Structure formats: C-alpha cells, structure tokens
C-alpha cells in the first residue's frame, strides 16, 4: 500500500482532532517510506519550530521503520551522527513519531511536535489508527 492523499488527510484530521481534544497546539507531518513530505499541518497557535520537528521525527521513523523515540538512546552514536550529517540534519531522534506499516513493510510515518514527547507520540498513533 502506498499512502495516498485520502490516507494522508485521514491521518492529519484524526491527529488534529486528538490534539484539540488534549488541548495542545502541534504540527503534524506525514511522510512516505523515503521520508518525503506528503502533508504538513500546523495548528493555529502552534510554535513555528514545531513544523520542522514533526517532519524530522517522521523522517527518522520512516527511515528506520520504528518509533522515533526508540532511536533517541542511539542518537549520539557515531553511526547515527553520521546519518544525521549525511541527511543534512533532517533526522530528529526524539519521541513523537510512529511508522505507518502494512504488515512488516514501512510505507511512511506520522510525526508530531509541540506537546510533550508522550503526547506527540500518542497523537501520531491516533492519527495512524484512523487508516483502519
């Protein structure tokens, strides 16, 4: 399954609704399996930097096929720092993004930035769950 515009909209709308319910202002990014941006939404009142953080978390999650928070313990290893440099600083190895999978295949990721790390991750997971 490739993510299409309808799927991206479902993820972003569900994540936005969850963030509003939680009373937080965030940015939500959805990327494909390569980490290329498919959709970005910054809620009214969300800080400007949240857009970059949400996209960087999603890029990391899609690239490694796991939650971005799982990568934070290894973020300072030389191989991870090399990947960060080679990507032009695109990776954000911090909790807040979840991979989108079809079976065992990663087809993309949803990253969120602007709330606590756990809230960001919960919002991303809720958005992905909207795909069914």
PyMOL commands that set and color helices and strands:
alter all, ss='L'
color gray80, all
select helices_A, chain A and resi 5-22+50-64+68-74+78-86+117-129
alter helices_A, ss='H'
color red, helices_A
select strands_A, chain A and resi 27-32+37-42+97-102+105-113
alter strands_A, ss='S'
color yellow, strands_A
deselect
rebuild
show_as cartoon
